[in-house]
């Protein structure tokens, strides 16, 4: 899990800016996520939506990163960078 100085107190929601480890990427696989990065293990993007996992509601977040690639990441592995724009 990524260790960072970000708030876990605010709720993650569509439009939230988040930071996460490339190793947390569920889809596509983490190796593909690393291939478009800048060699950095940490990625940042905007939550575009959520996906369930069986009975677990909103278990994954669909995150659009700067390169406009949507990745599926477990919500628990996200670090909230800032709240959604008001």
C-alpha positions in Angstrom: 0.0 0.0 0.0 1.2 3.5 -0.8 2.4 5.6 2.1 1.7 9.3 1.5 0.8 12.5 3.3 -2.7 12.7 2.1 -6.1 12.9 3.7 -8.2 9.8 4.3 -10.8 11.7 6.2 -12.5 13.1 3.1 -14.8 10.8 1.1 -13.6 9.7 -2.3 -16.1 10.6 -5.0 -16.3 11.3 -8.7 -14.1 14.3 -9.5 -11.7 13.7 -6.6 -8.0 14.0 -7.4 -6.2 11.0 -6.0 -2.7 9.6 -5.8 -1.8 5.9 -5.8 0.9 3.3 -6.4 1.1 1.9 -9.9 1.3 -1.5 -8.1 -2.3 -1.0 -6.9 -3.6 -0.9 -10.4 -6.1 -3.8 -11.0 -6.9 -3.2 -14.7 -5.0 -3.0 -16.9 -2.3 -5.0 -15.2 0.4 -3.0 -13.2 3.1 -3.7 -15.8 1.0 -1.8 -18.4 0.4 1.0 -16.0 4.1 1.4 -15.4 4.8 1.4 -19.2 3.1 4.8 -19.8 4.4 6.4 -16.6 7.5 8.6 -16.2 9.4 5.9 -14.4 7.7 6.9 -11.2 5.9 4.3 -9.1 3.2 6.9 -8.0 0.4 8.0 -10.3 -2.2 10.8 -10.0 -5.5 11.2 -11.6 -9.2 12.1 -11.3 -11.9 9.6 -10.2 -14.2 9.1 -13.1 -16.5 6.4 -11.6 -16.7 3.4 -9.4 -17.0 -0.4 -9.8 -18.3 -3.1 -7.5 -16.6 -6.3 -6.6 -19.2 -9.0 -5.8 -21.1 -7.8 -2.8 -18.6 -5.0 -2.1 -20.1 -1.8 -3.4 -17.7 0.9 -4.8 -14.7 -1.4 -4.2 -12.8 -0.1 -7.2 -12.4 3.4 -8.6 -12.0 4.1 -12.3 -9.2 6.8 -12.3 -8.3 8.9 -15.4 -4.6 9.7 -15.3 -3.0 12.5 -17.2 -2.4 10.3 -20.2 -6.2 9.7 -20.5 -5.9 6.0 -19.6 -8.5 4.8 -17.3 -7.3 2.4 -14.6 -9.2 0.3 -12.1 -7.8 0.6 -8.6 -9.0 -0.6 -5.2 -10.6 2.4 -3.4 -8.7 1.5 -0.2 -5.3 2.1 -2.0 -6.2 5.7 -3.1 -4.9 8.8 -1.4 -7.1 11.8 -1.7 -5.2 14.7 -3.1 -8.0 17.3 -3.1 -11.8 17.5 -3.0 -13.9 17.8 -6.2 -14.2 21.2 -7.8 -17.1 23.1 -6.3 
